[in-house]
Amino acid sequence: MIPVNSRTLEEAEIIGGMAKLIEVDLWSPDRSGIKFVISAANYHHETFEEWEFPDEKKAREAFEDLSSKAIC
């Protein structure tokens, strides 16, 4: 499936940079869907890690765990 749209749901400062919880709309000729991505980037906006989740609940739990280690 092809990512066609995305939006940031949450953002947190973490050690070494920033993390975002992103909702991604997916499309293919026969169906559409959504996935959730946590993307971590350094202060130069270079992504150093990404995690994908099929459902929002698991993505939010993982993001809350990651952001609980925030430095702000």
Phi and psi restraints in degrees (range 20) as a CNS / XPLOR table:
assign (resid 1 and name C) (resid 2 and name N)
       (resid 2 and name CA) (resid 2 and name C) 1.0 -100.7 20.0 2
assign (resid 2 and name N) (resid 2 and name CA)
       (resid 2 and name C) (resid 3 and name N) 1.0 130.9 20.0 2
assign (resid 2 and name C) (resid 3 and name N)
       (resid 3 and name CA) (resid 3 and name C) 1.0 -69.7 20.0 2
assign (resid 3 and name N) (resid 3 and name CA)
       (resid 3 and name C) (resid 4 and name N) 1.0 126.8 20.0 2
assign (resid 3 and name C) (resid 4 and name N)
       (resid 4 and name CA) (resid 4 and name C) 1.0 -115.5 20.0 2
assign (resid 4 and name N) (resid 4 and name CA)
       (resid 4 and name C) (resid 5 and name N) 1.0 -18.3 20.0 2
assign (resid 4 and name C) (resid 5 and name N)
       (resid 5 and name CA) (resid 5 and name C) 1.0 -160.8 20.0 2
assign (resid 5 and name N) (resid 5 and name CA)
       (resid 5 and name C) (resid 6 and name N) 1.0 152.2 20.0 2
assign (resid 5 and name C) (resid 6 and name N)
       (resid 6 and name CA) (resid 6 and name C) 1.0 -148.9 20.0 2
assign (resid 6 and name N) (resid 6 and name CA)
       (resid 6 and name C) (resid 7 and name N) 1.0 156.8 20.0 2
assign (resid 6 and name C) (resid 7 and name N)
       (resid 7 and name CA) (resid 7 and name C) 1.0 -148.0 20.0 2
assign (resid 7 and name N) (resid 7 and name CA)
       (resid 7 and name C) (resid 8 and name N) 1.0 143.9 20.0 2
assign (resid 7 and name C) (resid 8 and name N)
       (resid 8 and name CA) (resid 8 and name C) 1.0 -80.2 20.0 2
assign (resid 8 and name N) (resid 8 and name CA)
       (resid 8 and name C) (resid 9 and name N) 1.0 125.6 20.0 2
assign (resid 8 and name C) (resid 9 and name N)
       (resid 9 and name CA) (resid 9 and name C) 1.0 -92.4 20.0 2
assign (resid 9 and name N) (resid 9 and name CA)
       (resid 9 and name C) (resid 10 and name N) 1.0 -39.6 20.0 2
assign (resid 9 and name C) (resid 10 and name N)
       (resid 10 and name CA) (resid 10 and name C) 1.0 -149.7 20.0 2
assign (resid 10 and name N) (resid 10 and name CA)
       (resid 10 and name C) (resid 11 and name N) 1.0 160.1 20.0 2
assign (resid 10 and name C) (resid 11 and name N)
       (resid 11 and name CA) (resid 11 and name C) 1.0 -142.3 20.0 2
assign (resid 11 and name N) (resid 11 and name CA)
       (resid 11 and name C) (resid 12 and name N) 1.0 144.1 20.0 2
assign (resid 11 and name C) (resid 12 and name N)
       (resid 12 and name CA) (resid 12 and name C) 1.0 -148.1 20.0 2
assign (resid 12 and name N) (resid 12 and name CA)
       (resid 12 and name C) (resid 13 and name N) 1.0 143.9 20.0 2
assign (resid 12 and name C) (resid 13 and name N)
       (resid 13 and name CA) (resid 13 and name C) 1.0 -83.5 20.0 2
assign (resid 13 and name N) (resid 13 and name CA)
       (resid 13 and name C) (resid 14 and name N) 1.0 130.6 20.0 2
assign (resid 13 and name C) (resid 14 and name N)
       (resid 14 and name CA) (resid 14 and name C) 1.0 -124.6 20.0 2
assign (resid 14 and name N) (resid 14 and name CA)
       (resid 14 and name C) (resid 15 and name N) 1.0 169.0 20.0 2
assign (resid 14 and name C) (resid 15 and name N)
       (resid 15 and name CA) (resid 15 and name C) 1.0 -60.4 20.0 2
assign (resid 15 and name N) (resid 15 and name CA)
       (resid 15 and name C) (resid 16 and name N) 1.0 122.2 20.0 2
assign (resid 15 and name C) (resid 16 and name N)
       (resid 16 and name CA) (resid 16 and name C) 1.0 92.6 20.0 2
assign (resid 16 and name N) (resid 16 and name CA)
       (resid 16 and name C) (resid 17 and name N) 1.0 -5.3 20.0 2
assign (resid 16 and name C) (resid 17 and name N)
       (resid 17 and name CA) (resid 17 and name C) 1.0 164.4 20.0 2
assign (resid 17 and name N) (resid 17 and name CA)
       (resid 17 and name C) (resid 18 and name N) 1.0 -139.8 20.0 2
assign (resid 17 and name C) (resid 18 and name N)
       (resid 18 and name CA) (resid 18 and name C) 1.0 -130.1 20.0 2
assign (resid 18 and name N) (resid 18 and name CA)
       (resid 18 and name C) (resid 19 and name N) 1.0 152.4 20.0 2
assign (resid 18 and name C) (resid 19 and name N)
       (resid 19 and name CA) (resid 19 and name C) 1.0 -125.8 20.0 2
assign (resid 19 and name N) (resid 19 and name CA)
       (resid 19 and name C) (resid 20 and name N) 1.0 143.6 20.0 2
assign (resid 19 and name C) (resid 20 and name N)
       (resid 20 and name CA) (resid 20 and name C) 1.0 -129.7 20.0 2
assign (resid 20 and name N) (resid 20 and name CA)
       (resid 20 and name C) (resid 21 and name N) 1.0 142.2 20.0 2
assign (resid 20 and name C) (resid 21 and name N)
       (resid 21 and name CA) (resid 21 and name C) 1.0 -99.8 20.0 2
assign (resid 21 and name N) (resid 21 and name CA)
       (resid 21 and name C) (resid 22 and name N) 1.0 120.8 20.0 2
assign (resid 21 and name C) (resid 22 and name N)
       (resid 22 and name CA) (resid 22 and name C) 1.0 -123.0 20.0 2
assign (resid 22 and name N) (resid 22 and name CA)
       (resid 22 and name C) (resid 23 and name N) 1.0 134.6 20.0 2
assign (resid 22 and name C) (resid 23 and name N)
       (resid 23 and name CA) (resid 23 and name C) 1.0 -97.3 20.0 2
assign (resid 23 and name N) (resid 23 and name CA)
       (resid 23 and name C) (resid 24 and name N) 1.0 126.5 20.0 2
assign (resid 23 and name C) (resid 24 and name N)
       (resid 24 and name CA) (resid 24 and name C) 1.0 -116.7 20.0 2
assign (resid 24 and name N) (resid 24 and name CA)
       (resid 24 and name C) (resid 25 and name N) 1.0 123.3 20.0 2
assign (resid 24 and name C) (resid 25 and name N)
       (resid 25 and name CA) (resid 25 and name C) 1.0 -84.0 20.0 2
assign (resid 25 and name N) (resid 25 and name CA)
       (resid 25 and name C) (resid 26 and name N) 1.0 132.8 20.0 2
assign (resid 25 and name C) (resid 26 and name N)
       (resid 26 and name CA) (resid 26 and name C) 1.0 -115.4 20.0 2
assign (resid 26 and name N) (resid 26 and name CA)
       (resid 26 and name C) (resid 27 and name N) 1.0 151.2 20.0 2
assign (resid 26 and name C) (resid 27 and name N)
       (resid 27 and name CA) (resid 27 and name C) 1.0 -144.6 20.0 2
assign (resid 27 and name N) (resid 27 and name CA)
       (resid 27 and name C) (resid 28 and name N) 1.0 145.2 20.0 2
assign (resid 27 and name C) (resid 28 and name N)
       (resid 28 and name CA) (resid 28 and name C) 1.0 -146.0 20.0 2
assign (resid 28 and name N) (resid 28 and name CA)
       (resid 28 and name C) (resid 29 and name N) 1.0 164.5 20.0 2
assign (resid 28 and name C) (resid 29 and name N)
       (resid 29 and name CA) (resid 29 and name C) 1.0 -56.0 20.0 2
assign (resid 29 and name N) (resid 29 and name CA)
       (resid 29 and name C) (resid 30 and name N) 1.0 -29.0 20.0 2
assign (resid 29 and name C) (resid 30 and name N)
       (resid 30 and name CA) (resid 30 and name C) 1.0 -105.0 20.0 2
assign (resid 30 and name N) (resid 30 and name CA)
       (resid 30 and name C) (resid 31 and name N) 1.0 -6.3 20.0 2
assign (resid 30 and name C) (resid 31 and name N)
       (resid 31 and name CA) (resid 31 and name C) 1.0 -167.3 20.0 2
assign (resid 31 and name N) (resid 31 and name CA)
       (resid 31 and name C) (resid 32 and name N) 1.0 170.4 20.0 2
assign (resid 31 and name C) (resid 32 and name N)
       (resid 32 and name CA) (resid 32 and name C) 1.0 -135.2 20.0 2
assign (resid 32 and name N) (resid 32 and name CA)
       (resid 32 and name C) (resid 33 and name N) 1.0 167.3 20.0 2
assign (resid 32 and name C) (resid 33 and name N)
       (resid 33 and name CA) (resid 33 and name C) 1.0 -170.1 20.0 2
assign (resid 33 and name N) (resid 33 and name CA)
       (resid 33 and name C) (resid 34 and name N) 1.0 -174.8 20.0 2
assign (resid 33 and name C) (resid 34 and name N)
       (resid 34 and name CA) (resid 34 and name C) 1.0 -136.3 20.0 2
assign (resid 34 and name N) (resid 34 and name CA)
       (resid 34 and name C) (resid 35 and name N) 1.0 142.7 20.0 2
assign (resid 34 and name C) (resid 35 and name N)
       (resid 35 and name CA) (resid 35 and name C) 1.0 -132.1 20.0 2
assign (resid 35 and name N) (resid 35 and name CA)
       (resid 35 and name C) (resid 36 and name N) 1.0 162.5 20.0 2
assign (resid 35 and name C) (resid 36 and name N)
       (resid 36 and name CA) (resid 36 and name C) 1.0 -120.1 20.0 2
assign (resid 36 and name N) (resid 36 and name CA)
       (resid 36 and name C) (resid 37 and name N) 1.0 137.2 20.0 2
assign (resid 36 and name C) (resid 37 and name N)
       (resid 37 and name CA) (resid 37 and name C) 1.0 -128.4 20.0 2
assign (resid 37 and name N) (resid 37 and name CA)
       (resid 37 and name C) (resid 38 and name N) 1.0 135.3 20.0 2
assign (resid 37 and name C) (resid 38 and name N)
       (resid 38 and name CA) (resid 38 and name C) 1.0 -104.5 20.0 2
assign (resid 38 and name N) (resid 38 and name CA)
       (resid 38 and name C) (resid 39 and name N) 1.0 122.9 20.0 2
assign (resid 38 and name C) (resid 39 and name N)
       (resid 39 and name CA) (resid 39 and name C) 1.0 -118.3 20.0 2
assign (resid 39 and name N) (resid 39 and name CA)
       (resid 39 and name C) (resid 40 and name N) 1.0 127.7 20.0 2
assign (resid 39 and name C) (resid 40 and name N)
       (resid 40 and name CA) (resid 40 and name C) 1.0 -112.2 20.0 2
assign (resid 40 and name N) (resid 40 and name CA)
       (resid 40 and name C) (resid 41 and name N) 1.0 131.9 20.0 2
assign (resid 40 and name C) (resid 41 and name N)
       (resid 41 and name CA) (resid 41 and name C) 1.0 -134.3 20.0 2
assign (resid 41 and name N) (resid 41 and name CA)
       (resid 41 and name C) (resid 42 and name N) 1.0 153.1 20.0 2
assign (resid 41 and name C) (resid 42 and name N)
       (resid 42 and name CA) (resid 42 and name C) 1.0 -80.0 20.0 2
assign (resid 42 and name N) (resid 42 and name CA)
       (resid 42 and name C) (resid 43 and name N) 1.0 -178.0 20.0 2
assign (resid 42 and name C) (resid 43 and name N)
       (resid 43 and name CA) (resid 43 and name C) 1.0 -70.1 20.0 2
assign (resid 43 and name N) (resid 43 and name CA)
       (resid 43 and name C) (resid 44 and name N) 1.0 -9.3 20.0 2
assign (resid 43 and name C) (resid 44 and name N)
       (resid 44 and name CA) (resid 44 and name C) 1.0 -97.6 20.0 2
assign (resid 44 and name N) (resid 44 and name CA)
       (resid 44 and name C) (resid 45 and name N) 1.0 11.6 20.0 2
assign (resid 44 and name C) (resid 45 and name N)
       (resid 45 and name CA) (resid 45 and name C) 1.0 65.8 20.0 2
assign (resid 45 and name N) (resid 45 and name CA)
       (resid 45 and name C) (resid 46 and name N) 1.0 25.2 20.0 2
assign (resid 45 and name C) (resid 46 and name N)
       (resid 46 and name CA) (resid 46 and name C) 1.0 -94.8 20.0 2
assign (resid 46 and name N) (resid 46 and name CA)
       (resid 46 and name C) (resid 47 and name N) 1.0 118.9 20.0 2
assign (resid 46 and name C) (resid 47 and name N)
       (resid 47 and name CA) (resid 47 and name C) 1.0 -65.7 20.0 2
assign (resid 47 and name N) (resid 47 and name CA)
       (resid 47 and name C) (resid 48 and name N) 1.0 128.3 20.0 2
assign (resid 47 and name C) (resid 48 and name N)
       (resid 48 and name CA) (resid 48 and name C) 1.0 -114.3 20.0 2
assign (resid 48 and name N) (resid 48 and name CA)
       (resid 48 and name C) (resid 49 and name N) 1.0 -9.3 20.0 2
assign (resid 48 and name C) (resid 49 and name N)
       (resid 49 and name CA) (resid 49 and name C) 1.0 -161.3 20.0 2
assign (resid 49 and name N) (resid 49 and name CA)
       (resid 49 and name C) (resid 50 and name N) 1.0 143.5 20.0 2
assign (resid 49 and name C) (resid 50 and name N)
       (resid 50 and name CA) (resid 50 and name C) 1.0 -140.6 20.0 2
assign (resid 50 and name N) (resid 50 and name CA)
       (resid 50 and name C) (resid 51 and name N) 1.0 140.9 20.0 2
assign (resid 50 and name C) (resid 51 and name N)
       (resid 51 and name CA) (resid 51 and name C) 1.0 -127.2 20.0 2
assign (resid 51 and name N) (resid 51 and name CA)
       (resid 51 and name C) (resid 52 and name N) 1.0 137.0 20.0 2
assign (resid 51 and name C) (resid 52 and name N)
       (resid 52 and name CA) (resid 52 and name C) 1.0 -111.7 20.0 2
assign (resid 52 and name N) (resid 52 and name CA)
       (resid 52 and name C) (resid 53 and name N) 1.0 143.3 20.0 2
assign (resid 52 and name C) (resid 53 and name N)
       (resid 53 and name CA) (resid 53 and name C) 1.0 -134.9 20.0 2
assign (resid 53 and name N) (resid 53 and name CA)
       (resid 53 and name C) (resid 54 and name N) 1.0 139.4 20.0 2
assign (resid 53 and name C) (resid 54 and name N)
       (resid 54 and name CA) (resid 54 and name C) 1.0 -80.2 20.0 2
assign (resid 54 and name N) (resid 54 and name CA)
       (resid 54 and name C) (resid 55 and name N) 1.0 -20.3 20.0 2
assign (resid 54 and name C) (resid 55 and name N)
       (resid 55 and name CA) (resid 55 and name C) 1.0 -131.1 20.0 2
assign (resid 55 and name N) (resid 55 and name CA)
       (resid 55 and name C) (resid 56 and name N) 1.0 151.7 20.0 2
assign (resid 55 and name C) (resid 56 and name N)
       (resid 56 and name CA) (resid 56 and name C) 1.0 -66.4 20.0 2
assign (resid 56 and name N) (resid 56 and name CA)
       (resid 56 and name C) (resid 57 and name N) 1.0 -37.4 20.0 2
assign (resid 56 and name C) (resid 57 and name N)
       (resid 57 and name CA) (resid 57 and name C) 1.0 -60.1 20.0 2
assign (resid 57 and name N) (resid 57 and name CA)
       (resid 57 and name C) (resid 58 and name N) 1.0 -48.5 20.0 2
assign (resid 57 and name C) (resid 58 and name N)
       (resid 58 and name CA) (resid 58 and name C) 1.0 -65.5 20.0 2
assign (resid 58 and name N) (resid 58 and name CA)
       (resid 58 and name C) (resid 59 and name N) 1.0 -37.9 20.0 2
assign (resid 58 and name C) (resid 59 and name N)
       (resid 59 and name CA) (resid 59 and name C) 1.0 -65.0 20.0 2
assign (resid 59 and name N) (resid 59 and name CA)
       (resid 59 and name C) (resid 60 and name N) 1.0 -43.5 20.0 2
assign (resid 59 and name C) (resid 60 and name N)
       (resid 60 and name CA) (resid 60 and name C) 1.0 -66.4 20.0 2
assign (resid 60 and name N) (resid 60 and name CA)
       (resid 60 and name C) (resid 61 and name N) 1.0 -38.8 20.0 2
assign (resid 60 and name C) (resid 61 and name N)
       (resid 61 and name CA) (resid 61 and name C) 1.0 -62.1 20.0 2
assign (resid 61 and name N) (resid 61 and name CA)
       (resid 61 and name C) (resid 62 and name N) 1.0 -44.9 20.0 2
assign (resid 61 and name C) (resid 62 and name N)
       (resid 62 and name CA) (resid 62 and name C) 1.0 -65.3 20.0 2
assign (resid 62 and name N) (resid 62 and name CA)
       (resid 62 and name C) (resid 63 and name N) 1.0 -40.2 20.0 2
assign (resid 62 and name C) (resid 63 and name N)
       (resid 63 and name CA) (resid 63 and name C) 1.0 -66.3 20.0 2
assign (resid 63 and name N) (resid 63 and name CA)
       (resid 63 and name C) (resid 64 and name N) 1.0 -40.9 20.0 2
assign (resid 63 and name C) (resid 64 and name N)
       (resid 64 and name CA) (resid 64 and name C) 1.0 -62.9 20.0 2
assign (resid 64 and name N) (resid 64 and name CA)
       (resid 64 and name C) (resid 65 and name N) 1.0 -40.1 20.0 2
assign (resid 64 and name C) (resid 65 and name N)
       (resid 65 and name CA) (resid 65 and name C) 1.0 -62.9 20.0 2
assign (resid 65 and name N) (resid 65 and name CA)
       (resid 65 and name C) (resid 66 and name N) 1.0 -45.8 20.0 2
assign (resid 65 and name C) (resid 66 and name N)
       (resid 66 and name CA) (resid 66 and name C) 1.0 -64.7 20.0 2
assign (resid 66 and name N) (resid 66 and name CA)
       (resid 66 and name C) (resid 67 and name N) 1.0 -45.6 20.0 2
assign (resid 66 and name C) (resid 67 and name N)
       (resid 67 and name CA) (resid 67 and name C) 1.0 -73.4 20.0 2
assign (resid 67 and name N) (resid 67 and name CA)
       (resid 67 and name C) (resid 68 and name N) 1.0 -16.2 20.0 2
assign (resid 67 and name C) (resid 68 and name N)
       (resid 68 and name CA) (resid 68 and name C) 1.0 -69.2 20.0 2
assign (resid 68 and name N) (resid 68 and name CA)
       (resid 68 and name C) (resid 69 and name N) 1.0 -15.1 20.0 2
assign (resid 68 and name C) (resid 69 and name N)
       (resid 69 and name CA) (resid 69 and name C) 1.0 -97.0 20.0 2
assign (resid 69 and name N) (resid 69 and name CA)
       (resid 69 and name C) (resid 70 and name N) 1.0 15.6 20.0 2
assign (resid 69 and name C) (resid 70 and name N)
       (resid 70 and name CA) (resid 70 and name C) 1.0 -62.8 20.0 2
assign (resid 70 and name N) (resid 70 and name CA)
       (resid 70 and name C) (resid 71 and name N) 1.0 157.5 20.0 2
assign (resid 70 and name C) (resid 71 and name N)
       (resid 71 and name CA) (resid 71 and name C) 1.0 -100.7 20.0 2
assign (resid 71 and name N) (resid 71 and name CA)
       (resid 71 and name C) (resid 72 and name N) 1.0 -1.2 20.0 2
